[in-house]
Amino acid sequence: METKKIEIIGVGILLISLSLLSGCIEQPQAKGTLELKITDKPGDLNITKAWINISTIQVHKSGNNTTAGWTTIIEDAKDFDLIQLRNITEYLGKENLTVGNYTQIRFNINKANVTIDNVVYNLTIPSKTIKLIKPFNITEGETTTLILDFDVNESITETGNNKYMLKPTVKVIQE
């Protein structure tokens, strides 16, 4: 009888230990894909070229201390002439991400210039890091496509004495 109790207690301890250890084993997380594109809304300024150099695009996942955080989508700098992107989209990159809710996109604009009436002007960029608050979801096995739609006419302002500033106006469109 005493041996039977010891066996039952032993099996109970074993089951409790296994259930506790199962929480320590990291389970694979479901993944989905984020694809990013870029375009420019058509405008009516006399700008013939609006060149920007974008680098380090990241997205922020919401969640708790262990699941929330930033994920880098693109690290390499890429050059774009936004005027050439009017009414078309160009591929930026894509990345497999953990399923969940994402709340923000941020990227850096390293350099920019604009051509107006065949004269090239370097653009002052007050904040090289652009933050876009646009929640989106990544769903398991699906691709979420986001388009960063620049509005050159709203983004470039003349500050006087042939000086221009880039304050990016960007809308995030989900396809």
Buried (B, 14 or more C-beta within 10 A) or exposed (E): EEEEEEEEEEEEEEEEEEEEEEEEEEEEEEBBBBBBBBBBBEBEEEBBBBBBBBBBBBBBBEBEEEEEEEBEBBEEEBEBBBBEBBEEBBEBBBBEBBBBEBBBBBBBBEBBBBBBEEEEBEBEBEEEEBEBEBEBEBEEEEEBBBBBBBBBBBBBEEEEEEEBBBBBBBBBEEE
